Amino acid sequence: MQLICAIIRPEKVHVVVKSLEKEGYNAFSSWGITGRGRQKGIQVGPVFYEEMPKKLLYIVVHDQEKDEVIDIILRHARTNAQGCSGDGKIFVQPITETYTISDNI
């Protein structure tokens, strides 16, 4: 199993989640976070924002589903066809064990 951690723009969450659901990937967790990447913040008029709001999606999938889920996120999280700075980042980690709390009584 694989843990996919996707940091995306908040305005892209709805379309990404709907696209994942359409393909049968219904389970995920999400958090509102702030952060910055290579752009080191953004200047908007006289105001400089060091951190931008983002959403973090955690999705656990079987190994053979990883590439499809990553492709769905990449296609739907971009702000245009090429993508823009600040669109986000995807991290993948192996999962060695999982437990469903209600199943372990």
C-alpha positions as CSV (number, residue, x, y, z in Angstrom):
1,M,0.0,0.0,0.0
2,Q,1.0,3.6,-0.6
3,L,0.3,6.9,1.2
4,I,-0.2,9.7,-1.3
5,C,0.1,13.2,0.3
6,A,-1.0,15.9,-2.0
7,I,-0.6,19.6,-1.2
8,I,-2.9,21.5,-3.5
9,R,-4.6,24.9,-3.9
10,P,-7.8,25.1,-1.8
11,E,-9.9,26.1,-4.8
12,K,-8.9,22.9,-6.6
13,V,-10.0,20.5,-3.8
14,H,-13.5,20.1,-5.0
15,V,-12.6,19.1,-8.6
16,V,-9.8,16.8,-7.4
17,V,-12.1,15.0,-4.9
18,K,-14.9,14.7,-7.4
19,S,-12.5,13.3,-10.0
20,L,-11.1,10.8,-7.5
21,E,-14.7,9.7,-6.5
22,K,-15.6,9.3,-10.2
23,E,-12.8,6.7,-10.5
24,G,-13.8,4.9,-7.3
25,Y,-11.3,6.5,-4.9
26,N,-13.7,7.7,-2.1
27,A,-11.5,7.5,1.0
28,F,-9.2,10.4,2.0
29,S,-8.5,12.8,4.8
30,S,-7.9,16.5,4.3
31,W,-6.4,19.3,6.4
32,G,-6.2,23.0,5.9
33,I,-2.5,24.1,6.0
34,T,-0.3,27.0,5.2
35,G,3.1,26.9,3.6
36,R,5.3,28.0,0.8
37,G,7.5,26.4,-1.8
38,R,10.2,27.7,-4.0
39,Q,8.4,31.0,-4.6
40,K,9.1,31.9,-0.9
41,G,5.8,33.8,-0.6
42,I,4.0,36.2,-2.8
43,Q,3.8,40.0,-3.1
44,V,0.3,41.4,-3.7
45,G,0.4,45.1,-4.0
46,P,2.1,46.4,-0.8
47,V,1.4,43.2,1.2
48,F,3.9,40.3,1.2
49,Y,2.4,36.9,2.2
50,E,5.1,34.5,3.4
51,E,2.8,31.5,3.6
52,M,-0.2,30.6,1.4
53,P,-3.2,28.6,2.3
54,K,-3.2,25.1,0.9
55,K,-5.1,21.8,1.4
56,L,-3.4,18.6,2.3
57,L,-5.0,15.4,1.1
58,Y,-4.0,12.0,2.5
59,I,-5.0,9.0,0.3
60,V,-4.0,5.4,1.0
61,V,-4.2,3.1,-2.1
62,H,-3.0,-0.3,-3.2
63,D,0.4,-0.3,-5.0
64,Q,-1.2,-0.9,-8.4
65,E,-3.6,2.1,-7.9
66,K,-0.8,4.7,-7.1
67,D,0.0,5.8,-10.6
68,E,-3.7,6.3,-11.5
69,V,-4.4,8.4,-8.4
70,I,-1.3,10.5,-9.0
71,D,-2.4,11.1,-12.6
72,I,-5.9,12.2,-11.5
73,I,-4.5,14.6,-9.0
74,L,-1.9,16.0,-11.5
75,R,-4.6,16.6,-14.2
76,H,-7.1,18.2,-11.9
77,A,-5.0,20.2,-9.5
78,R,-3.2,22.3,-12.1
79,T,-4.4,25.9,-12.7
80,N,-3.8,25.5,-16.4
81,A,-2.6,23.0,-18.9
82,Q,1.1,23.5,-18.0
83,G,0.6,24.2,-14.3
84,C,1.8,27.2,-12.3
85,S,4.1,27.9,-9.4
86,G,2.2,27.2,-6.3
87,D,-0.1,24.5,-7.7
88,G,1.3,22.1,-5.1
89,K,3.3,19.0,-4.5
90,I,2.7,15.2,-4.2
91,F,4.7,12.9,-1.9
92,V,4.4,9.1,-1.9
93,Q,5.3,6.9,1.0
94,P,5.1,3.1,1.5
95,I,2.6,1.9,4.1
96,T,3.8,-1.2,6.0
97,E,0.8,-1.8,8.2
98,T,-2.8,-0.6,8.6
99,Y,-5.4,-1.2,11.3
100,T,-9.1,-0.5,11.2
101,I,-10.0,0.5,14.7
102,S,-13.5,-1.0,14.7
103,D,-12.2,-4.3,13.4
104,N,-9.6,-4.8,16.2
105,I,-11.8,-5.3,19.3
